[in-house]
Amino acid sequence: MTATIIDGKAFAAGLRQRIATAVTGIGGRGLVPGLAVVLVGSDPASEVYVGSKAKMTVEVGMRSFKHVLPADVPQADLIALVARLNADPEVDGILVQLPLPAGLDPDPVIAAIDPDKDVDGLTNTNAGRLANGRPGLVPCTPLGSMMLIRSVIPDLAGAEAVVVGRSNLVGKPIAQLLLAANATVTLAHSRTRDLAAVCRRADILVAAVGRPQMIGGDYVKPGAVVIDVGINRIPAPERGEGKTRLVGDVAFDEAAAVASAITPAPGGVGPMTIACLLANTLTAAHLRRGLEPPVV
Ligand SMILES: Nc1nc(=O)c2c([nH]1)NC[C@@H]1CN(c3ccc(C(=O)N[C@@H](CCC(=O)O)C(=O)O)cc3)C=[N+]21
């Protein structure tokens, strides 16, 4: 079998289009959603990433607010900025770019974000809402991964899903979403015994481990759907000295020979993450005003 490649880049572009249409629709009622991004320090990769988020925010018709703080900003000043953004009526979504520079503790910063503006879905309140099946803001990468899964398996009831990786940002929330969709979910991790055998049970295999190309073809059940959440930069000497390239957590060619559908990395889940950040900002803009969020 040769797998269908799930084009996350194209799906994300379509999603942003639908978000733009919804933003135009509510614009007539004087509502322009706003997303504030907080970047601490000057990591070049983060700056590129924050820049592309700002560009896409404006492209869908939303307001983008960017706050850059020095790497040595006192923790209290960062929390004070979050408090100002919480109180700012023009701001519907707040994203604090992670990881923070050494010396800053992310937990109290995240805890300071108003849960109803928490477009990353990182606060304990939103994690609890997700666990309890209540409406809330869902982390972007899990949300985008689910959209890609549903594009190939609309009805997940009874499907065997295995998620590899138990982070609060990705593994745990994806497991919650799959469970809410009536899949049978196994949450595997670095201590799982005979991981390959556990993964081979999966109709839907989600790799979120952060280890380049760790999930080989022998981890994949024939006909499975494979979602690769990993984005790892590895040396690429074949491209020249000192060059690097991005690879996922899945050994793509091997897995694609066995799976029925698979996301590439890059070009799979990554672009969905940013599109879902915009979707969450649209959702937050509605929920905060007691309006029903549009389905995009
Ligand atoms: N509070 C917070 N929320 C985040 O969601 C968050 C964060 N901090 N810190 C950094 C990570 C990283 N992240 C990515 C999202 C999309 C791509 C993406 O679109 N990647 C492209 C490739 C980009 C390239 O070529 O460099 C792709 O996969 O096709 C990458 C990385 C979100 N993050």
The ligand as an SDF file (V2000), in Angstrom:
LIG
                    3D

 33 36  0  0  0  0  0  0  0  0999 V2000
    2.7220   29.4820   23.2570 N   0  0  0  0  0  0  0  0  0  0  0  0
    3.1520   28.7820   22.2080 C   0  0  0  0  0  0  0  0  0  0  0  0
    2.2490   28.1720   21.3890 N   0  0  0  0  0  0  0  0  0  0  0  0
    2.6690   27.4670   20.3010 C   0  0  0  0  0  0  0  0  0  0  0  0
    1.8370   26.9080   19.5650 O   0  0  0  0  0  0  0  0  0  0  0  0
    4.0770   27.3810   20.0400 C   0  0  0  0  0  0  0  0  0  0  0  0
    4.9570   28.0410   20.9160 C   0  0  0  0  0  0  0  0  0  0  0  0
    4.4600   28.7070   21.9940 N   0  0  0  0  0  0  0  0  0  0  0  0
    6.2730   28.0010   20.7220 N   0  0  0  0  0  0  0  0  0  0  0  0
    6.8450   27.3940   19.5500 C   0  0  0  0  0  0  0  0  0  0  0  0
    6.0040   26.2520   19.0750 C   0  0  0  0  0  0  0  0  0  0  0  0
    6.3150   25.8040   17.6700 C   0  0  0  0  0  0  0  0  0  0  0  0
    5.0970   25.9520   16.9180 N   0  0  0  0  0  0  0  0  0  0  0  0
    5.0150   25.7360   15.5430 C   0  0  0  0  0  0  0  0  0  0  0  0
    3.8450   25.9490   14.8310 C   0  0  0  0  0  0  0  0  0  0  0  0
    3.8120   25.7840   13.4530 C   0  0  0  0  0  0  0  0  0  0  0  0
    4.9360   25.3950   12.7650 C   0  0  0  0  0  0  0  0  0  0  0  0
    4.8840   25.2390   11.2900 C   0  0  0  0  0  0  0  0  0  0  0  0
    3.9840   25.7130   10.6230 O   0  0  0  0  0  0  0  0  0  0  0  0
    5.8670   24.5280   10.7090 N   0  0  0  0  0  0  0  0  0  0  0  0
    6.0110   24.3160    9.2820 C   0  0  0  0  0  0  0  0  0  0  0  0
    7.4430   24.3780    8.8670 C   0  0  0  0  0  0  0  0  0  0  0  0
    8.1010   25.6840    9.1580 C   0  0  0  0  0  0  0  0  0  0  0  0
    9.5470   25.7120    8.6900 C   0  0  0  0  0  0  0  0  0  0  0  0
    9.7960   25.3120    7.5420 O   0  0  0  0  0  0  0  0  0  0  0  0
   10.3950   26.1440    9.4950 O   0  0  0  0  0  0  0  0  0  0  0  0
    5.4870   22.9390    8.8980 C   0  0  0  0  0  0  0  0  0  0  0  0
    5.4220   22.0680    9.7600 O   0  0  0  0  0  0  0  0  0  0  0  0
    5.1880   22.7470    7.7330 O   0  0  0  0  0  0  0  0  0  0  0  0
    6.0920   25.1680   13.4620 C   0  0  0  0  0  0  0  0  0  0  0  0
    6.1250   25.3310   14.8320 C   0  0  0  0  0  0  0  0  0  0  0  0
    4.1440   26.4750   17.7400 C   0  0  0  0  0  0  0  0  0  0  0  0
    4.6060   26.6830   18.9750 N   0  0  0  0  0  0  0  0  0  0  0  0
  1  2  1  0
  2  3  2  0
  2  8  1  0
  3  4  1  0
  4  5  2  0
  4  6  1  0
  6  7  2  0
  6 33  1  0
  7  8  1  0
  7  9  1  0
  9 10  1  0
 10 11  1  0
 11 12  1  0
 11 33  1  0
 12 13  1  0
 13 14  1  0
 13 32  1  0
 14 15  1  0
 14 31  2  0
 15 16  2  0
 16 17  1  0
 17 18  1  0
 17 30  2  0
 18 19  2  0
 18 20  1  0
 20 21  1  0
 21 22  1  0
 21 27  1  0
 22 23  1  0
 23 24  1  0
 24 25  2  0
 24 26  1  0
 27 28  2  0
 27 29  1  0
 30 31  1  0
 32 33  2  0
M  CHG  1  33   1
M  END
$$$$
